[in-house]
């Protein structure tokens, strides 16, 4: 993990909204980690099926990030269990 994180900045999911407002994250090599705390049943729109996951860092349960999975990512990961990191 130390090798993978070298020269990268950890931004907690609960900090992401604030960081997006105050920093230009496109200029930073950053990573985040999240736990799938809720999964919405796959949806379809315009003939495309997608999934929505609610992610949290378990530090602030009121701050979640919604992750939308489309295309091959949806096909490969839609069965991922809630609670997975």
Biopython code that builds the backbone (N, CA, C, O; Angstrom):
import numpy as np
from Bio.PDB.StructureBuilder import StructureBuilder

atoms = [
    (1, "UNK", "N", (0.827, -1.179, 0.000)),
    (1, "UNK", "CA", (0.000, 0.000, 0.000)),
    (1, "UNK", "C", (0.879, 1.253, 0.000)),
    (1, "UNK", "O", (0.560, 2.240, -0.664)),
    (2, "UNK", "N", (1.978, 1.211, 0.740)),
    (2, "UNK", "CA", (2.878, 2.373, 0.764)),
    (2, "UNK", "C", (3.380, 2.706, -0.636)),
    (2, "UNK", "O", (3.470, 3.877, -1.005)),
    (3, "UNK", "N", (3.705, 1.680, -1.411)),
    (3, "UNK", "CA", (4.195, 1.897, -2.775)),
    (3, "UNK", "C", (3.106, 2.510, -3.653)),
    (3, "UNK", "O", (3.380, 3.420, -4.435)),
    (4, "UNK", "N", (1.879, 2.018, -3.529)),
    (4, "UNK", "CA", (0.753, 2.527, -4.328)),
    (4, "UNK", "C", (0.401, 3.970, -3.944)),
    (4, "UNK", "O", (-0.055, 4.741, -4.788)),
    (5, "UNK", "N", (0.607, 4.331, -2.694)),
    (5, "UNK", "CA", (0.235, 5.665, -2.207)),
    (5, "UNK", "C", (1.363, 6.690, -2.342)),
    (5, "UNK", "O", (1.151, 7.875, -2.086)),
    (6, "UNK", "N", (2.544, 6.251, -2.737)),
    (6, "UNK", "CA", (3.681, 7.169, -2.851)),
    (6, "UNK", "C", (3.326, 8.339, -3.762)),
    (6, "UNK", "O", (2.824, 8.144, -4.868)),
    (7, "UNK", "N", (3.589, 9.549, -3.291)),
    (7, "UNK", "CA", (3.354, 10.792, -4.034)),
    (7, "UNK", "C", (1.881, 11.072, -4.325)),
    (7, "UNK", "O", (1.573, 11.876, -5.206)),
    (8, "UNK", "N", (0.986, 10.438, -3.618)),
    (8, "UNK", "CA", (-0.447, 10.682, -3.783)),
    (8, "UNK", "C", (-1.005, 11.259, -2.489)),
    (8, "UNK", "O", (-0.492, 11.003, -1.399)),
    (9, "UNK", "N", (-2.063, 12.039, -2.635)),
    (9, "UNK", "CA", (-2.706, 12.648, -1.483)),
    (9, "UNK", "C", (-4.001, 11.898, -1.194)),
    (9, "UNK", "O", (-4.818, 11.692, -2.092)),
    (10, "UNK", "N", (-4.189, 11.491, 0.058)),
    (10, "UNK", "CA", (-5.424, 10.842, 0.472)),
    (10, "UNK", "C", (-6.455, 11.916, 0.799)),
    (10, "UNK", "O", (-6.208, 12.799, 1.619)),
    (11, "UNK", "N", (-7.595, 11.829, 0.156)),
    (11, "UNK", "CA", (-8.715, 12.721, 0.462)),
    (11, "UNK", "C", (-9.873, 11.829, 0.887)),
    (11, "UNK", "O", (-10.355, 11.008, 0.107)),
    (12, "UNK", "N", (-10.308, 11.994, 2.111)),
    (12, "UNK", "CA", (-11.430, 11.201, 2.610)),
    (12, "UNK", "C", (-12.703, 11.609, 1.887)),
    (12, "UNK", "O", (-12.875, 12.773, 1.527)),
    (13, "UNK", "N", (-13.589, 10.654, 1.677)),
    (13, "UNK", "CA", (-14.857, 10.960, 1.015)),
    (13, "UNK", "C", (-15.617, 12.060, 1.738)),
    (13, "UNK", "O", (-16.248, 12.901, 1.098)),
    (14, "UNK", "N", (-15.564, 12.062, 3.062)),
    (14, "UNK", "CA", (-16.277, 13.085, 3.826)),
    (14, "UNK", "C", (-15.661, 14.473, 3.642)),
    (14, "UNK", "O", (-16.288, 15.470, 3.999)),
    (15, "UNK", "N", (-14.450, 14.557, 3.094)),
    (15, "UNK", "CA", (-13.784, 15.826, 2.833)),
    (15, "UNK", "C", (-13.909, 16.264, 1.379)),
    (15, "UNK", "O", (-13.541, 17.388, 1.037)),
    (16, "UNK", "N", (-14.418, 15.396, 0.532)),
    (16, "UNK", "CA", (-14.366, 15.618, -0.910)),
    (16, "UNK", "C", (-15.101, 16.886, -1.341)),
    (16, "UNK", "O", (-14.572, 17.656, -2.142)),
    (17, "UNK", "N", (-16.292, 17.113, -0.834)),
    (17, "UNK", "CA", (-17.058, 18.304, -1.224)),
    (17, "UNK", "C", (-16.285, 19.580, -0.903)),
    (17, "UNK", "O", (-16.210, 20.486, -1.733)),
    (18, "UNK", "N", (-15.719, 19.651, 0.278)),
    (18, "UNK", "CA", (-14.936, 20.824, 0.676)),
    (18, "UNK", "C", (-13.680, 20.968, -0.182)),
    (18, "UNK", "O", (-13.338, 22.076, -0.597)),
    (19, "UNK", "N", (-13.004, 19.878, -0.447)),
    (19, "UNK", "CA", (-11.781, 19.923, -1.255)),
    (19, "UNK", "C", (-12.082, 20.365, -2.681)),
    (19, "UNK", "O", (-11.306, 21.117, -3.271)),
    (20, "UNK", "N", (-13.206, 19.903, -3.245)),
    (20, "UNK", "CA", (-13.583, 20.318, -4.598)),
    (20, "UNK", "C", (-13.828, 21.821, -4.672)),
    (20, "UNK", "O", (-13.558, 22.452, -5.694)),
    (21, "UNK", "N", (-14.340, 22.388, -3.586)),
    (21, "UNK", "CA", (-14.632, 23.817, -3.553)),
    (21, "UNK", "C", (-13.385, 24.668, -3.330)),
    (21, "UNK", "O", (-13.350, 25.830, -3.736)),
    (22, "UNK", "N", (-12.365, 24.105, -2.692)),
    (22, "UNK", "CA", (-11.209, 24.924, -2.304)),
    (22, "UNK", "C", (-9.913, 24.593, -3.033)),
    (22, "UNK", "O", (-8.965, 25.377, -2.981)),
    (23, "UNK", "N", (-9.851, 23.451, -3.711)),
    (23, "UNK", "CA", (-8.610, 23.049, -4.380)),
    (23, "UNK", "C", (-8.915, 22.616, -5.813)),
    (23, "UNK", "O", (-10.026, 22.186, -6.123)),
    (24, "UNK", "N", (-7.919, 22.737, -6.669)),
    (24, "UNK", "CA", (-8.042, 22.241, -8.035)),
    (24, "UNK", "C", (-7.521, 20.808, -8.047)),
    (24, "UNK", "O", (-6.322, 20.582, -8.213)),
    (25, "UNK", "N", (-8.410, 19.853, -7.872)),
    (25, "UNK", "CA", (-8.003, 18.453, -7.737)),
    (25, "UNK", "C", (-7.485, 17.864, -9.041)),
    (25, "UNK", "O", (-6.866, 16.800, -9.038)),
    (26, "UNK", "N", (-7.733, 18.544, -10.157)),
    (26, "UNK", "CA", (-7.202, 18.058, -11.435)),
    (26, "UNK", "C", (-5.681, 18.180, -11.483)),
    (26, "UNK", "O", (-5.030, 17.515, -12.288)),
    (27, "UNK", "N", (-5.124, 19.012, -10.639)),
    (27, "UNK", "CA", (-3.672, 19.216, -10.615)),
    (27, "UNK", "C", (-2.984, 18.377, -9.550)),
    (27, "UNK", "O", (-1.769, 18.475, -9.380)),
    (28, "UNK", "N", (-3.742, 17.552, -8.829)),
    (28, "UNK", "CA", (-3.212, 16.755, -7.729)),
    (28, "UNK", "C", (-3.439, 15.275, -8.031)),
    (28, "UNK", "O", (-4.498, 14.897, -8.530)),
    (29, "UNK", "N", (-2.458, 14.450, -7.732)),
    (29, "UNK", "CA", (-2.628, 12.994, -7.829)),
    (29, "UNK", "C", (-3.197, 12.541, -6.489)),
    (29, "UNK", "O", (-2.471, 12.432, -5.501)),
    (30, "UNK", "N", (-4.509, 12.278, -6.465)),
    (30, "UNK", "CA", (-5.177, 11.965, -5.202)),
    (30, "UNK", "C", (-5.952, 10.655, -5.311)),
    (30, "UNK", "O", (-6.298, 10.192, -6.398)),
    (31, "UNK", "N", (-6.206, 10.082, -4.140)),
    (31, "UNK", "CA", (-6.980, 8.843, -4.049)),
    (31, "UNK", "C", (-7.984, 8.980, -2.918)),
    (31, "UNK", "O", (-7.838, 9.818, -2.029)),
    (32, "UNK", "N", (-9.002, 8.139, -2.972)),
    (32, "UNK", "CA", (-9.968, 8.079, -1.896)),
    (32, "UNK", "C", (-10.400, 6.637, -1.730)),
    (32, "UNK", "O", (-10.217, 5.817, -2.629)),
    (33, "UNK", "N", (-10.968, 6.333, -0.590)),
    (33, "UNK", "CA", (-11.484, 5.004, -0.310)),
    (33, "UNK", "C", (-12.914, 5.150, 0.171)),
    (33, "UNK", "O", (-13.255, 6.129, 0.833)),
    (34, "UNK", "N", (-13.743, 4.187, -0.158)),
    (34, "UNK", "CA", (-15.120, 4.238, 0.295)),
    (34, "UNK", "C", (-15.695, 2.853, 0.481)),
    (34, "UNK", "O", (-15.213, 1.869, -0.080)),
    (35, "UNK", "N", (-16.730, 2.806, 1.278)),
    (35, "UNK", "CA", (-17.471, 1.577, 1.537)),
    (35, "UNK", "C", (-18.837, 1.742, 0.881)),
    (35, "UNK", "O", (-19.463, 2.795, 1.006)),
    (36, "UNK", "N", (-19.298, 0.717, 0.190)),
    (36, "UNK", "CA", (-20.631, 0.764, -0.392)),
    (36, "UNK", "C", (-21.632, 0.613, 0.746)),
    (36, "UNK", "O", (-21.782, -0.470, 1.311)),
    (37, "UNK", "N", (-22.316, 1.704, 1.079)),
    (37, "UNK", "CA", (-23.276, 1.661, 2.179)),
    (37, "UNK", "C", (-24.706, 1.458, 1.683)),
    (37, "UNK", "O", (-25.587, 1.086, 2.459)),
    (38, "UNK", "N", (-24.937, 1.700, 0.398)),
    (38, "UNK", "CA", (-26.262, 1.466, -0.174)),
    (38, "UNK", "C", (-26.129, 1.259, -1.672)),
    (38, "UNK", "O", (-25.344, 1.929, -2.343)),
    (39, "UNK", "N", (-26.913, 0.317, -2.181)),
    (39, "UNK", "CA", (-26.976, 0.074, -3.618)),
    (39, "UNK", "C", (-28.416, 0.236, -4.069)),
    (39, "UNK", "O", (-29.333, -0.307, -3.451)),
    (40, "UNK", "N", (-28.613, 0.978, -5.137)),
    (40, "UNK", "CA", (-29.932, 1.135, -5.732)),
    (40, "UNK", "C", (-30.085, 0.061, -6.795)),
    (40, "UNK", "O", (-29.137, -0.235, -7.522)),
    (41, "UNK", "N", (-31.272, -0.525, -6.889)),
    (41, "UNK", "CA", (-31.536, -1.523, -7.926)),
    (41, "UNK", "C", (-31.153, -0.928, -9.279)),
    (41, "UNK", "O", (-31.493, 0.221, -9.560)),
    (42, "UNK", "N", (-30.439, -1.700, -10.134)),
    (42, "UNK", "CA", (-30.049, -1.162, -11.440)),
    (42, "UNK", "C", (-31.212, -0.497, -12.172)),
    (42, "UNK", "O", (-32.339, -0.994, -12.162)),
    (43, "UNK", "N", (-30.917, 0.628, -12.802)),
    (43, "UNK", "CA", (-31.896, 1.451, -13.503)),
    (43, "UNK", "C", (-31.617, 1.406, -14.999)),
    (43, "UNK", "O", (-30.516, 1.054, -15.422)),
    (44, "UNK", "N", (-32.616, 1.765, -15.794)),
    (44, "UNK", "CA", (-32.440, 1.893, -17.238)),
    (44, "UNK", "C", (-32.938, 3.255, -17.689)),
    (44, "UNK", "O", (-33.982, 3.731, -17.245)),
    (45, "UNK", "N", (-32.173, 3.872, -18.579)),
    (45, "UNK", "CA", (-32.562, 5.141, -19.185)),
    (45, "UNK", "C", (-31.979, 5.174, -20.591)),
    (45, "UNK", "O", (-30.797, 4.896, -20.790)),
    (46, "UNK", "N", (-32.803, 5.511, -21.545)),
    (46, "UNK", "CA", (-32.360, 5.581, -22.945)),
    (46, "UNK", "C", (-31.717, 4.276, -23.406)),
    (46, "UNK", "O", (-30.771, 4.286, -24.194)),
    (47, "UNK", "N", (-32.233, 3.160, -22.914)),
    (47, "UNK", "CA", (-31.706, 1.859, -23.315)),
    (47, "UNK", "C", (-30.398, 1.476, -22.668)),
    (47, "UNK", "O", (-29.811, 0.454, -23.022)),
    (48, "UNK", "N", (-29.931, 2.268, -21.732)),
    (48, "UNK", "CA", (-28.665, 1.982, -21.043)),
    (48, "UNK", "C", (-28.959, 1.641, -19.594)),
    (48, "UNK", "O", (-29.657, 2.384, -18.902)),
    (49, "UNK", "N", (-28.427, 0.518, -19.138)),
    (49, "UNK", "CA", (-28.610, 0.108, -17.748)),
    (49, "UNK", "C", (-27.422, 0.601, -16.939)),
    (49, "UNK", "O", (-26.280, 0.560, -17.398)),
    (50, "UNK", "N", (-27.706, 1.067, -15.730)),
    (50, "UNK", "CA", (-26.640, 1.573, -14.877)),
    (50, "UNK", "C", (-26.978, 1.289, -13.422)),
    (50, "UNK", "O", (-28.123, 0.990, -13.081)),
    (51, "UNK", "N", (-25.971, 1.386, -12.577)),
    (51, "UNK", "CA", (-26.125, 1.196, -11.136)),
    (51, "UNK", "C", (-25.753, 2.481, -10.423)),
    (51, "UNK", "O", (-24.994, 3.301, -10.939)),
    (52, "UNK", "N", (-26.304, 2.644, -9.222)),
    (52, "UNK", "CA", (-25.937, 3.765, -8.369)),
    (52, "UNK", "C", (-25.534, 3.203, -7.009)),
    (52, "UNK", "O", (-26.296, 2.472, -6.376)),
    (53, "UNK", "N", (-24.347, 3.548, -6.575)),
    (53, "UNK", "CA", (-23.860, 3.164, -5.257)),
    (53, "UNK", "C", (-23.721, 4.420, -4.409)),
    (53, "UNK", "O", (-23.328, 5.476, -4.906)),
    (54, "UNK", "N", (-24.046, 4.296, -3.126)),
    (54, "UNK", "CA", (-23.772, 5.354, -2.154)),
    (54, "UNK", "C", (-22.540, 4.915, -1.385)),
    (54, "UNK", "O", (-22.523, 3.840, -0.784)),
    (55, "UNK", "N", (-21.507, 5.749, -1.405)),
    (55, "UNK", "CA", (-20.235, 5.436, -0.757)),
    (55, "UNK", "C", (-20.019, 6.348, 0.445)),
    (55, "UNK", "O", (-20.443, 7.503, 0.453)),
    (56, "UNK", "N", (-19.351, 5.802, 1.460)),
    (56, "UNK", "CA", (-19.058, 6.557, 2.662)),
    (56, "UNK", "C", (-17.702, 6.112, 3.186)),
    (56, "UNK", "O", (-17.280, 4.984, 2.937)),
    (57, "UNK", "N", (-17.016, 6.993, 3.914)),
    (57, "UNK", "CA", (-15.716, 6.632, 4.483)),
    (57, "UNK", "C", (-15.820, 6.171, 5.934)),
    (57, "UNK", "O", (-14.802, 5.928, 6.583)),
    (58, "UNK", "N", (-17.041, 6.052, 6.443)),
    (58, "UNK", "CA", (-17.338, 5.612, 7.807)),
    (58, "UNK", "C", (-16.807, 6.559, 8.873)),
    (58, "UNK", "O", (-16.794, 6.217, 10.056)),
    (59, "UNK", "N", (-16.378, 7.726, 8.472)),
    (59, "UNK", "CA", (-15.930, 8.731, 9.424)),
    (59, "UNK", "C", (-17.065, 9.705, 9.729)),
    (59, "UNK", "O", (-17.258, 10.112, 10.875)),
    (60, "UNK", "N", (-17.812, 10.070, 8.689)),
    (60, "UNK", "CA", (-18.954, 10.958, 8.839)),
    (60, "UNK", "C", (-20.102, 10.336, 8.048)),
    (60, "UNK", "O", (-20.151, 10.458, 6.824)),
    (61, "UNK", "N", (-21.009, 9.681, 8.734)),
    (61, "UNK", "CA", (-22.070, 8.932, 8.066)),
    (61, "UNK", "C", (-23.089, 9.826, 7.367)),
    (61, "UNK", "O", (-23.931, 9.330, 6.618)),
    (62, "UNK", "N", (-23.025, 11.132, 7.598)),
    (62, "UNK", "CA", (-23.929, 12.062, 6.923)),
    (62, "UNK", "C", (-23.402, 12.513, 5.572)),
    (62, "UNK", "O", (-24.144, 13.120, 4.800)),
    (63, "UNK", "N", (-22.146, 12.233, 5.268)),
    (63, "UNK", "CA", (-21.527, 12.648, 4.014)),
    (63, "UNK", "C", (-21.311, 11.427, 3.126)),
    (63, "UNK", "O", (-20.395, 10.637, 3.355)),
    (64, "UNK", "N", (-22.152, 11.280, 2.121)),
    (64, "UNK", "CA", (-22.011, 10.175, 1.168)),
    (64, "UNK", "C", (-21.761, 10.734, -0.222)),
    (64, "UNK", "O", (-22.099, 11.879, -0.521)),
    (65, "UNK", "N", (-21.172, 9.917, -1.051)),
    (65, "UNK", "CA", (-20.946, 10.242, -2.453)),
    (65, "UNK", "C", (-21.696, 9.213, -3.278)),
    (65, "UNK", "O", (-21.613, 8.014, -3.010)),
    (66, "UNK", "N", (-22.429, 9.679, -4.283)),
    (66, "UNK", "CA", (-23.121, 8.765, -5.194)),
    (66, "UNK", "C", (-22.199, 8.460, -6.366)),
    (66, "UNK", "O", (-21.637, 9.365, -6.983)),
    (67, "UNK", "N", (-22.053, 7.191, -6.662)),
    (67, "UNK", "CA", (-21.219, 6.743, -7.776)),
    (67, "UNK", "C", (-22.126, 6.059, -8.788)),
    (67, "UNK", "O", (-22.823, 5.101, -8.454)),
    (68, "UNK", "N", (-22.121, 6.546, -10.018)),
    (68, "UNK", "CA", (-22.926, 5.973, -11.093)),
    (68, "UNK", "C", (-22.027, 5.088, -11.944)),
    (68, "UNK", "O", (-20.957, 5.516, -12.377)),
    (69, "UNK", "N", (-22.466, 3.842, -12.184)),
    (69, "UNK", "CA", (-21.697, 2.889, -12.966)),
    (69, "UNK", "C", (-22.429, 2.624, -14.279)),
    (69, "UNK", "O", (-23.590, 2.214, -14.268)),
    (70, "UNK", "N", (-21.762, 2.855, -15.406)),
    (70, "UNK", "CA", (-22.337, 2.675, -16.727)),
    (70, "UNK", "C", (-21.516, 1.679, -17.542)),
    (70, "UNK", "O", (-20.378, 1.368, -17.192)),
    (71, "UNK", "N", (-22.096, 1.189, -18.617)),
    (71, "UNK", "CA", (-21.384, 0.384, -19.604)),
    (71, "UNK", "C", (-20.715, -0.842, -19.020)),
    (71, "UNK", "O", (-21.305, -1.575, -18.227)),
    (72, "UNK", "N", (-19.461, -1.054, -19.430)),
    (72, "UNK", "CA", (-18.712, -2.231, -18.997)),
    (72, "UNK", "C", (-18.473, -2.235, -17.495)),
    (72, "UNK", "O", (-18.443, -3.299, -16.875)),
    (73, "UNK", "N", (-18.304, -1.063, -16.907)),
    (73, "UNK", "CA", (-18.095, -0.983, -15.452)),
    (73, "UNK", "C", (-19.335, -1.501, -14.734)),
    (73, "UNK", "O", (-19.225, -2.259, -13.771)),
    (74, "UNK", "N", (-20.516, -1.095, -15.201)),
    (74, "UNK", "CA", (-21.761, -1.604, -14.609)),
    (74, "UNK", "C", (-21.839, -3.119, -14.776)),
    (74, "UNK", "O", (-22.123, -3.834, -13.814)),
    (75, "UNK", "N", (-21.590, -3.612, -15.981)),
    (75, "UNK", "CA", (-21.693, -5.054, -16.250)),
    (75, "UNK", "C", (-20.745, -5.866, -15.376)),
    (75, "UNK", "O", (-21.092, -6.954, -14.915)),
    (76, "UNK", "N", (-19.563, -5.339, -15.154)),
    (76, "UNK", "CA", (-18.555, -6.066, -14.379)),
    (76, "UNK", "C", (-18.794, -5.998, -12.870)),
    (76, "UNK", "O", (-18.465, -6.943, -12.152)),
    (77, "UNK", "N", (-19.364, -4.890, -12.379)),
    (77, "UNK", "CA", (-19.392, -4.667, -10.931)),
    (77, "UNK", "C", (-20.768, -4.582, -10.285)),
    (77, "UNK", "O", (-20.842, -4.440, -9.064)),
    (78, "UNK", "N", (-21.858, -4.660, -11.037)),
    (78, "UNK", "CA", (-23.176, -4.404, -10.441)),
    (78, "UNK", "C", (-23.538, -5.390, -9.339)),
    (78, "UNK", "O", (-24.376, -5.076, -8.494)),
    (79, "UNK", "N", (-22.932, -6.572, -9.322)),
    (79, "UNK", "CA", (-23.227, -7.564, -8.285)),
    (79, "UNK", "C", (-22.351, -7.407, -7.040)),
    (79, "UNK", "O", (-22.483, -8.192, -6.101)),
    (80, "UNK", "N", (-21.471, -6.423, -7.012)),
    (80, "UNK", "CA", (-20.603, -6.199, -5.851)),
    (80, "UNK", "C", (-21.474, -6.002, -4.608)),
    (80, "UNK", "O", (-22.460, -5.266, -4.640)),
    (81, "UNK", "N", (-21.101, -6.664, -3.525)),
    (81, "UNK", "CA", (-21.894, -6.634, -2.304)),
    (81, "UNK", "C", (-21.810, -5.305, -1.573)),
    (81, "UNK", "O", (-20.767, -4.652, -1.543)),
    (82, "UNK", "N", (-22.937, -4.925, -0.986)),
    (82, "UNK", "CA", (-22.957, -3.786, -0.076)),
    (82, "UNK", "C", (-22.007, -4.107, 1.070)),
    (82, "UNK", "O", (-21.950, -5.250, 1.525)),
    (83, "UNK", "N", (-21.269, -3.122, 1.534)),
    (83, "UNK", "CA", (-20.271, -3.326, 2.585)),
    (83, "UNK", "C", (-18.871, -3.514, 2.048)),
    (83, "UNK", "O", (-17.911, -3.535, 2.820)),
    (84, "UNK", "N", (-18.733, -3.653, 0.737)),
    (84, "UNK", "CA", (-17.432, -3.823, 0.117)),
    (84, "UNK", "C", (-16.682, -2.506, 0.116)),
    (84, "UNK", "O", (-17.282, -1.451, -0.089)),
    (85, "UNK", "N", (-15.378, -2.555, 0.343)),
    (85, "UNK", "CA", (-14.519, -1.360, 0.285)),
    (85, "UNK", "C", (-14.016, -1.216, -1.128)),
    (85, "UNK", "O", (-13.273, -0.281, -1.427)),
]
sb = StructureBuilder()
sb.init_structure("model")
sb.init_model(0)
sb.init_chain("A")
sb.init_seg("    ")
for serial, (resi, resn, name, xyz) in enumerate(atoms, 1):
    if name == "N":
        sb.init_residue(resn, " ", resi, " ")
    sb.init_atom(name, np.array(xyz, "f"), 0.0, 1.0, " ", f" {name:<3s}", serial, name[0])
structure = sb.get_structure()
